[in-house]
Each structure stands twice: as structure tokens, then as C-alpha cells.
Amino acid sequence: MTSLALIQPLQFIVDTLRPVLEFFHDSVGLGWGMSIVMLTVCVRALLVPLTVKQFKSMQSMARVAPELKALQSKYKGDKQRQQQEVMKFYQQNKINPFASCLPLLLQLPFFLGLFYLLQGDLRNEICGQTAKECGKVVGANGSEKFLFIPDLTAAATGGVLAALIVLYIGSQLISSVLMTVTADKNQRRLMIALPFVFTVFIISFPAGLIVYWITTNLWTVGQQYIVRKTIGPIVPLKTGDDGAAADSGGLLATLTGSKNGKADEEKVPAGVGARTPSGPPPRSPRKKKKRSGRRR
């Protein structure tokens, strides 16, 4: 019963993706590889509103990160109280911590749907003959071959696999760097290491699925560039040694746009000593009295 409940929504995704692929291939006249690329573009275009919401959520998270870190340090001895205070903090600042994960989660059904399409009936349509002959015989329009990939429905091997891995890791690293806003070195290292870890799994995927993944990474790179230009970059607040915000104005100073979070320096009139960080202003030098020419 549980497996049936999982298969039915996935079958709906498969039945939705197949006409889209066939439209680009049969009506537009694209090859199957370009049809997969266009399918990826359509999926990502549908998710643009959620992606903008994700970006704004990441901006909000970056701005309040020092305050959140201080709150977590305050209640680090009581995990239950810490969780309650963190959720309360999110509610007060109108932040949804799960909003940044939503676009990625919504892509998963499309990814699985394409996987089943490439392994199912569409495999015979792409090959034009039996599955065993796919990749050996190229049809009249060469639709089953895409760039240097002879078979989109089977796992790549040899030089084709090496080229796909390089393209995947490169595009994933660039998109991960653009999406990562945390200053935590460990988290940044994790984001850099994940593409190499995922490589172990994707080598057994159909080549067309890796094409989908590379295309969605390239879309992310272009999308982040455009969103940063229109909405603004994600800049986390600098933190001091104690974990609190180092900016004198805190979050308010960042939102009002004061440079480097510091207040404008006070203008000191001429002739008055400037104050030093360690104490009062230095005394002005004494003027020497002029001696008269008479001697007593």
C-alpha cells in the first residue's frame, strides 16, 4: 500500500514530462539531448518564484546570523530551550528556515521522473531500435546522440564519463559557491566536498540524467547572477571575537546601509585635539612666554 502511494505521484510526473519531451523532439524538431535541456529550462522557469523567495530567505538568514549564533551560545546547555528560543527568533524576524530547501526538494520528483522515462518506454523511442542496439546505430536524424554522448539512456563510460564528471563537478562547484553565504569554514568545505561525493552515485545514472543535472547547475549560476544584480548580494554580518555583531549599528546599521557597519566619524574643529581610542585628547603644547629685554 505504501509503495503504491509513492508510485502514483511519480507516475503523474512521468506522464507530465513525457509529452513535454516529445513536443520538443517531434514538434520543434530538436534531438533528445536538447529536448532534455529544454525540459530542464521549463522546470527551472516554473520554480523561479520559489527561487526568489529562497534568495530573500537566505538574505534574512545571513543578516541575523550573528544574533542567532549568540542566542544559540546563550542556551547551549539546554537543547530544548535553545530550540524553542531559535524558533521564536525565526518567528519574530519572519524567517522561514526551510524556504531555502524548497526549490531543491521540488526538483527531486522531476529528477526521478526523468530517470524512469529514460529507463522505460522512452528508451526504445530514443534508440529507435532495441535497447541493446542503442548507441551503436544512429538514426536518420541522430536524435539519440547528443554532442559527444552516444547513448542518453545508458550509463556513460570511458572518456564520455570522464568529460561528464568534469562538467558536473565544475558546474556544481560554481553553483555551490554562489549559493553558500555562510562564513563557517567547515560548512564551506562541506559544500565543496559534496560534488565529489555525489560523483560516486551519478556514474551509474543514465547519461541524459547527468545532462539534466549539468543544465540545472548552469541555470543556477546564471540565475544567481541575475538575482544578485536585481535584489542585491547576500552579505553576512561580520562577527567579533565574542560571537556578537562587530558592527556598531548591528542589524539596523546593515539595513540602513552604513558603510562597514560603522558610524560616521565626528568632524573635529580645527585646533582641537582628536580623541584617541584609549583616553582623552592630548593636551595642546604650552606657549613660551616672551622675555622682555630688561634685566632685573
C-alpha positions in Angstrom: 0.0 0.0 0.0 2.8 2.4 0.9 4.7 1.6 -2.3 1.6 2.3 -4.4 1.1 5.6 -2.6 4.7 6.6 -3.7 4.4 5.3 -7.3 1.1 7.1 -8.2 2.5 10.7 -7.7 5.7 9.6 -9.5 3.7 8.2 -12.4 1.9 11.5 -12.7 5.2 13.3 -13.0 6.3 10.8 -15.7 3.1 11.2 -17.6 3.6 15.0 -17.4 7.3 15.0 -18.5 6.9 12.7 -21.5 4.6 15.0 -23.6 7.0 17.9 -22.9 10.0 15.9 -24.2 8.0 14.6 -27.2 6.8 18.1 -28.0 10.4 19.5 -28.2 11.5 16.4 -30.2 8.6 15.8 -32.5 7.1 19.3 -33.0 10.1 21.6 -32.5 12.5 19.1 -34.2 15.2 19.0 -31.5 17.2 16.0 -30.7 16.5 14.1 -27.5 19.5 15.7 -25.8 18.4 19.2 -26.5 14.9 18.2 -25.5 16.2 17.2 -22.1 18.0 20.6 -21.9 14.7 22.4 -22.8 12.8 20.3 -20.2 15.3 21.4 -17.6 14.8 25.0 -18.6 11.0 24.6 -18.3 11.2 23.1 -14.8 13.6 25.7 -13.5 11.5 28.5 -15.0 8.4 27.2 -13.1 10.4 27.3 -9.9 11.7 30.9 -10.4 9.1 32.5 -7.9 10.2 30.0 -5.2 13.9 30.6 -6.0 13.4 34.4 -5.5 11.7 33.6 -2.2 14.6 31.3 -1.3 17.2 34.0 -2.1 15.4 36.5 0.1 15.2 34.0 2.9 18.9 33.4 2.6 19.5 37.2 2.8 17.5 37.4 6.0 19.3 34.4 7.5 22.7 36.0 6.7 21.8 39.3 8.3 20.7 37.8 11.6 23.3 35.1 11.7 25.5 36.8 14.4 22.4 37.3 16.6 21.3 33.8 16.1 24.8 32.5 16.9 24.7 34.5 20.2 21.3 33.1 21.0 22.5 29.5 20.4 25.6 30.1 22.6 23.4 31.5 25.4 21.3 28.4 25.6 23.9 25.8 24.6 23.5 24.0 27.9 19.7 23.4 27.4 19.0 22.0 23.9 15.2 22.1 24.3 15.2 25.7 25.4 17.7 26.5 22.7 15.3 25.1 20.0 12.4 27.0 21.4 14.2 30.3 21.5 15.6 29.8 18.0 12.1 29.1 16.6 10.8 32.1 18.5 13.6 34.2 17.0 12.6 33.0 13.5 9.0 33.9 14.1 9.9 37.4 15.4 12.1 38.1 12.4 9.6 36.5 9.9 12.1 33.9 8.7 11.3 30.5 7.3 14.4 28.4 7.7 13.0 25.7 5.3 12.3 28.1 2.5 15.9 27.8 1.1 15.4 24.0 0.7 12.0 24.1 -1.1 13.2 24.6 -4.7 15.7 21.7 -4.4 13.1 19.4 -2.9 10.6 20.2 -5.6 13.2 19.3 -8.3 13.6 15.8 -6.9 10.3 14.4 -8.4 11.2 15.7 -11.8 14.7 14.2 -11.5 13.2 10.8 -10.6 10.5 11.1 -13.3 13.2 11.6 -16.0 15.1 8.7 -14.6 12.2 6.4 -15.1 11.5 7.8 -18.5 15.0 7.1 -19.7 14.8 3.6 -18.3 11.3 2.9 -19.5 9.3 3.1 -22.8 11.1 6.3 -23.9 14.3 4.4 -24.1 13.1 2.5 -27.2 11.9 5.7 -28.8 15.2 7.4 -28.2 17.2 4.4 -29.5 14.9 3.8 -32.5 15.7 0.0 -32.1 16.2 -2.4 -29.2 17.8 -1.1 -26.1 20.9 -3.3 -26.8 21.5 -1.6 -30.1 21.2 1.9 -28.7 24.3 3.9 -29.2 25.7 1.6 -31.9 23.3 2.6 -34.7 22.4 6.3 -35.2 19.0 7.0 -36.6 18.3 9.3 -39.6 18.1 12.5 -37.5 20.7 11.3 -35.0 18.3 12.1 -32.2 19.7 9.5 -29.8 23.1 11.1 -29.9 23.9 14.3 -28.1 27.2 16.1 -28.6 29.8 13.5 -27.6 27.3 11.2 -25.8 26.3 8.2 -27.9 23.5 6.9 -25.7 21.5 9.2 -23.4 19.6 6.2 -21.8 22.6 4.3 -20.6 25.4 5.0 -18.1 28.4 6.7 -19.8 31.8 5.0 -19.9 35.4 5.9 -20.7 36.1 9.3 -22.0 32.5 10.3 -22.2 32.0 9.6 -18.5 35.2 11.5 -17.6 34.0 14.5 -19.6 30.6 14.4 -17.9 32.1 14.2 -14.5 34.4 17.2 -15.1 31.4 19.2 -16.4 29.2 18.1 -13.4 31.8 18.9 -10.8 32.8 22.2 -12.3 29.2 23.4 -12.7 28.2 22.1 -9.2 31.2 23.8 -7.5 30.4 27.2 -9.1 26.7 27.0 -8.2 27.5 25.8 -4.7 29.9 28.7 -4.1 27.3 31.2 -5.4 24.6 29.7 -3.1 26.7 29.5 0.0 26.7 32.6 2.2 27.9 31.2 5.5 31.3 32.3 6.8 31.8 29.0 8.6 34.8 27.3 7.1 33.5 23.8 7.9 30.2 24.4 6.1 32.0 25.9 3.1 34.4 22.9 2.9 31.3 20.6 3.1 29.7 22.3 0.1 32.9 22.0 -1.9 33.3 18.3 -1.0 29.7 17.2 -1.8 30.1 17.3 -5.6 33.0 14.8 -5.3 30.9 12.6 -3.0 27.9 12.6 -5.4 30.2 11.6 -8.3 30.2 8.0 -6.8 26.5 7.8 -7.3 26.0 9.6 -10.6 28.4 7.4 -12.6 25.7 4.7 -12.7 22.9 7.2 -13.8 21.8 7.4 -17.5 23.9 10.0 -19.3 20.7 12.0 -20.0 20.2 12.4 -16.3 23.6 13.9 -15.9 22.8 16.3 -18.8 19.8 17.4 -16.8 21.9 17.9 -13.7 24.6 19.9 -15.5 21.9 22.1 -17.2 20.2 22.8 -13.9 23.6 23.8 -12.4 24.3 26.2 -15.3 20.8 27.6 -14.8 21.6 28.2 -11.1 24.8 30.1 -12.0 23.0 32.4 -14.4 20.1 32.8 -12.1 22.2 33.8 -9.1 24.0 36.4 -11.2 20.7 38.0 -12.3 19.1 37.8 -8.8 22.2 39.4 -7.2 22.0 42.2 -9.7 18.3 42.9 -9.1 17.8 42.1 -5.4 21.4 42.6 -4.1 24.1 40.3 -2.9 23.9 38.2 0.3 26.5 39.6 2.7 26.6 38.1 6.2 27.4 40.4 9.1 30.9 40.3 10.4 31.3 38.9 13.9 33.6 39.9 16.7 35.6 37.6 19.0 32.7 37.1 21.3 30.3 36.0 18.5 28.2 39.1 18.6 27.9 41.5 15.7 31.0 43.5 15.3 29.2 46.4 13.6 28.5 49.3 15.9 25.0 49.6 14.5 24.3 45.9 14.4 21.5 44.7 12.1 20.0 48.2 11.9 23.2 49.6 10.6 23.4 47.0 7.9 19.8 47.6 6.8 20.3 51.4 6.7 23.4 50.9 4.5 26.1 52.5 6.7 29.5 51.6 5.4 31.2 48.6 7.1 28.6 48.9 9.9 30.5 51.8 11.4 29.1 55.2 12.4 30.3 58.3 10.5 33.3 59.9 12.2 32.6 63.1 14.0 34.1 66.1 12.5 36.6 67.8 14.8 37.1 71.5 14.6 40.5 72.8 13.7 42.8 73.4 16.7 41.0 70.8 18.9 42.8 67.6 19.6 41.2 64.5 18.2 40.1 61.9 20.7 42.1 58.7 20.8 40.5 55.3 21.5 42.5 54.9 24.7 41.6 58.1 26.5 41.0 61.9 26.5 42.5 64.1 23.8 46.2 65.1 24.1 46.9 68.5 25.7 48.0 71.3 23.4 51.6 72.4 23.9 52.3 75.3 26.2 53.2 78.6 24.6 56.5 80.0 25.8 56.3 83.5 27.3 58.4 86.1 25.6 61.0 87.7 27.9 61.5 91.4 27.9 64.8 92.9 27.1 65.2 94.5 30.6 67.2 92.7 33.3 66.4 92.9 36.9 
